[in-house]
Amino acid sequence: MCQIFAGQKPERYESETRRLRLNGQSTSIRLERAFWRILDRIAEREGLTTPAFISKLHSEVLELHGEAPNFTSLLRCACTIHLGELEQDDTARYAAE
């Protein structure tokens, strides 16, 4: 079992920093490449660029909670929610067959 996790290529979990604007402020976000790939897919599905998607998400978090503590962790959790939705879709599809 550990080979599935330990055997992954280091490039997958290597950190990547991207610069973008959140609410007009220039900032940088550092995430593992695997998370960036997921965020890129989510943004594409939403018809947005990745920076536009992240900025929109940040604005919505501020609107709901007044602040965005540990926003990078929120992004990672958003990725796991997205993956869970994909898993549910796959499960429903197989159940229908």
N, C-alpha and C positions, 0 to 999 in steps of 0.2 A: 504494500500500500504506500509506503513512504516514497517509493520511486516515482509515483505519480506527482507528488509534491516536490520532493528533493531533486528529481531529475529534470525539472523545467529549466529552460535556458535562462542564464542570468540577465540577458537583455530584457526579458519579460518583466522582471521586478526591479530593474534599474530605475532610479529616479530621473525624472525629466522635469525641467522648470519651463513654464510657459508664461509669457507676459501678456496681460490683457487689462482691460478697463472694467472696473466695477463701480457703478454709479459715478462715472466721470473721473474716477481716480485710477491712475496707473498702478498696477500691482503685479505680483508674480505668484504663481501657484506651483508647488512642487508635489508631484504625484508619481507613482510608479507607472511605467509605460502601459501596463495591462489596464490600469484604470483610465488612462488617457484614451486608449482604443475604445473602451466601452463608452466613455463620454462622447467621443467622436460619433459613434453609432447612434446614441440617443439624440444628439443634436441633429444629425442627418434625418432621423425619423421625424423630428419635430419641424423640419424644414428650415433649420437655423445653422449658422456657423457655430463651432464649439464655443468661441468667446461670447457670442450673442446668447447662446443657451445658458452658459454659466452666469452671465450678467443678469439675465432674466430670473434665473433661479435665486440668485443672491438678493435681488429686489423683492421677490416674493417672500423669502425668509425674513427680511427686514420688516416687511409689511405684517407678517404673521406674529413675529416674535420680538420685534424692535431691535434686535441685534443678531449677529451671526457668529457666535463663538465657535471656534475651531471649524471654520468653513471647509477646510480640506477633508476633515473627517466626515462632514455632511456629504461631500461629493463622493467619498468612498462608499458610504451607506446608500446613497442614491444608486450607485452602480450595483450594489447587491440587491436592491429592490428591483431594478431593471432585470437582472439575471433571474430573480425569482419569478417575475412576470413571464419571462421567456420559458422558464421551466413549467409553469402552470399551463401556458399555451400548448406546449409539447404534450403534457399529460392529457389535456382535454382532447387534443387531436388524436392521440393513440386510443383513448377511451371510445371515441366516436367510430373508430375503424372496426 
